[in-house]
Amino acid sequence: MRKIYVFFDGKCGVCSKEINYYKKKDKNSYFEWIDVNSEKRRLESYGISYDESLKILHVIDREEKIITGIEAFLLIWSKFKYWRTLARIVNFKPLKHLVNKIYQIWAKKRYEKLKYKCNS
């Protein structure tokens, strides 16, 4: 079965810490964890620019559909015991909208602080 590809920013301390946590949880090897800083060609093969990948989390599901932002987190969480419950709770429409807004604000601020975006 094809793995789910998770493109993340390995230069971001917060991102790397979170992804390393998920890697430890990924006992069934559902995911392939891909640092966008060393796999730019792979991003391009899915039509994702390096700059876009720094702005928001991107996941490629098993059907090769691009999923971003909070939807990407929901997919990741759905594969892990206990996190599955959080995914169901966050997927509740009013809460999902709020969590998505919070994530968008955080992601925008993080991106604006990057010193290595675009031309790395």
Sine and cosine of phi, psi and omega as CSV:
sin_phi,cos_phi,sin_psi,cos_psi,sin_omega,cos_omega
0.00,0.00,0.70,-0.71,-0.01,-1.00
-0.90,0.43,0.63,-0.78,0.03,-1.00
-0.98,0.20,0.32,-0.95,0.12,-0.99
-1.00,0.00,0.79,-0.61,-0.02,-1.00
-1.00,-0.04,0.78,-0.62,0.05,-1.00
-0.90,-0.44,0.91,-0.41,0.04,-1.00
-1.00,-0.05,0.85,-0.53,-0.03,-1.00
-0.70,-0.71,0.30,-0.95,-0.01,-1.00
-1.00,-0.02,0.98,-0.18,-0.02,-1.00
-0.94,0.35,-0.24,0.97,0.04,-1.00
-1.00,0.09,-0.22,0.98,-0.01,-1.00
-1.00,0.01,0.86,-0.51,-0.02,-1.00
-0.86,0.50,-0.70,0.71,0.00,-1.00
-0.90,0.43,-0.72,0.69,-0.02,-1.00
-0.88,0.47,-0.73,0.68,-0.03,-1.00
-0.89,0.45,-0.65,0.76,0.02,-1.00
-0.88,0.47,-0.71,0.70,0.00,-1.00
-0.91,0.41,-0.71,0.70,-0.01,-1.00
-0.90,0.43,-0.64,0.77,0.05,-1.00
-0.88,0.47,-0.59,0.81,0.08,-1.00
-0.89,0.46,-0.74,0.67,0.00,-1.00
-0.89,0.45,-0.62,0.78,0.02,-1.00
-0.84,0.54,-0.68,0.73,0.02,-1.00
-0.91,0.42,-0.55,0.84,0.00,-1.00
-0.98,0.22,-0.35,0.94,-0.13,-0.99
-0.98,0.19,0.86,0.51,-0.05,-1.00
-0.90,0.43,-0.48,0.88,0.00,-1.00
-1.00,-0.02,0.08,1.00,0.02,-1.00
0.79,0.61,0.75,0.67,0.07,-1.00
-0.93,0.36,-0.49,0.87,-0.20,-0.98
-0.90,-0.44,0.43,-0.90,0.27,-0.96
-0.90,-0.43,0.85,-0.52,-0.09,-1.00
-1.00,-0.08,0.88,-0.47,-0.16,-0.99
-0.85,-0.52,0.90,-0.44,0.05,-1.00
-0.97,0.24,0.87,-0.49,-0.06,-1.00
-0.90,0.44,-0.38,0.93,-0.03,-1.00
-0.96,0.27,-0.36,0.93,0.01,-1.00
-0.91,-0.41,-0.02,1.00,-0.06,-1.00
-0.77,-0.64,0.70,0.71,-0.05,-1.00
-0.89,0.46,-0.58,0.82,0.01,-1.00
-0.91,0.42,-0.59,0.81,0.02,-1.00
-0.91,0.41,-0.64,0.76,0.09,-1.00
-0.84,0.54,-0.77,0.64,-0.05,-1.00
-0.87,0.49,-0.54,0.84,0.00,-1.00
-0.91,0.42,-0.33,0.94,0.07,-1.00
-0.97,-0.24,0.12,0.99,0.02,-1.00
0.97,0.26,0.40,0.92,0.01,-1.00
-0.96,-0.29,0.82,-0.57,0.03,-1.00
-0.98,0.21,0.43,-0.90,0.04,-1.00
-0.84,0.55,-0.71,0.71,-0.02,-1.00
-0.87,0.50,-0.69,0.72,0.03,-1.00
-0.89,0.45,-0.61,0.80,-0.02,-1.00
-0.92,0.40,-0.42,0.91,0.05,-1.00
-0.98,0.19,-0.40,0.92,-0.06,-1.00
-0.97,0.22,-0.54,0.84,-0.13,-0.99
-0.37,-0.93,0.51,-0.86,0.01,-1.00
-0.90,0.44,0.72,-0.69,0.05,-1.00
-0.86,-0.50,0.69,-0.72,0.06,-1.00
-0.76,-0.65,0.61,-0.79,0.13,-0.99
-0.94,-0.35,0.90,-0.44,-0.05,-1.00
-0.98,0.22,-0.02,-1.00,-0.07,-1.00
-0.91,0.41,-0.36,0.93,0.05,-1.00
-1.00,-0.05,0.15,0.99,0.00,-1.00
0.92,0.40,0.48,0.88,0.10,-1.00
-1.00,0.02,0.68,-0.74,0.04,-1.00
-0.99,0.13,0.80,-0.61,0.02,-1.00
-0.82,-0.57,0.69,-0.72,-0.07,-1.00
-0.78,-0.63,0.24,-0.97,0.14,-0.99
0.86,0.51,-0.67,-0.75,-0.08,-1.00
-0.90,0.44,-0.52,0.85,0.06,-1.00
-0.88,0.47,-0.59,0.80,0.05,-1.00
-0.91,0.41,-0.68,0.73,0.05,-1.00
-0.89,0.45,-0.66,0.75,0.01,-1.00
-0.87,0.49,-0.64,0.77,0.04,-1.00
-0.90,0.44,-0.72,0.69,0.02,-1.00
-0.87,0.49,-0.78,0.62,-0.05,-1.00
-0.87,0.49,-0.54,0.84,-0.05,-1.00
-0.90,0.44,-0.27,0.96,-0.03,-1.00
-1.00,-0.05,-0.11,0.99,-0.08,-1.00
-0.90,-0.45,0.71,-0.70,0.07,-1.00
-0.82,0.58,0.59,-0.81,-0.04,-1.00
0.96,0.28,-0.73,0.69,0.04,-1.00
-0.91,0.41,-0.46,0.89,0.04,-1.00
-0.84,0.55,-0.64,0.77,0.02,-1.00
-0.91,0.42,-0.68,0.73,0.05,-1.00
-0.88,0.48,-0.67,0.75,0.01,-1.00
-0.86,0.51,-0.67,0.74,0.01,-1.00
-0.91,0.42,-0.66,0.75,0.00,-1.00
-0.91,0.41,-0.75,0.66,-0.03,-1.00
-0.91,0.42,-0.48,0.88,-0.02,-1.00
-0.95,0.31,-0.15,0.99,0.10,-1.00
-0.91,0.41,0.85,-0.53,-0.22,-0.98
-0.68,0.73,-0.84,0.54,-0.04,-1.00
-0.87,0.50,-0.65,0.76,0.00,-1.00
-0.94,0.35,-0.65,0.76,0.01,-1.00
-0.86,0.50,-0.67,0.74,0.03,-1.00
-0.88,0.48,-0.71,0.70,0.00,-1.00
-0.90,0.43,-0.74,0.68,-0.01,-1.00
-0.89,0.46,-0.64,0.77,0.03,-1.00
-0.88,0.47,-0.68,0.73,0.03,-1.00
-0.88,0.47,-0.70,0.72,0.02,-1.00
-0.88,0.47,-0.71,0.70,0.02,-1.00
-0.88,0.48,-0.69,0.72,-0.01,-1.00
-0.87,0.49,-0.67,0.74,0.03,-1.00
-0.90,0.43,-0.73,0.69,0.01,-1.00
-0.88,0.47,-0.72,0.69,-0.05,-1.00
-0.89,0.46,-0.64,0.76,0.00,-1.00
-0.91,0.42,-0.70,0.72,0.02,-1.00
-0.90,0.43,-0.66,0.75,0.03,-1.00
-0.88,0.48,-0.72,0.69,-0.02,-1.00
-0.89,0.46,-0.67,0.74,-0.01,-1.00
-0.90,0.44,-0.42,0.91,0.00,-1.00
-1.00,0.05,-0.20,0.98,-0.05,-1.00
-0.90,0.44,0.71,-0.70,0.04,-1.00
-1.00,-0.09,-0.26,0.97,-0.13,-0.99
-0.93,-0.36,0.16,0.99,-0.06,-1.00
-0.91,0.41,0.33,-0.95,0.09,-1.00
0.92,0.38,-0.92,0.40,-0.19,-0.98
-0.99,-0.17,0.32,0.95,0.01,-1.00
-0.96,0.29,0.00,0.00,0.00,0.00
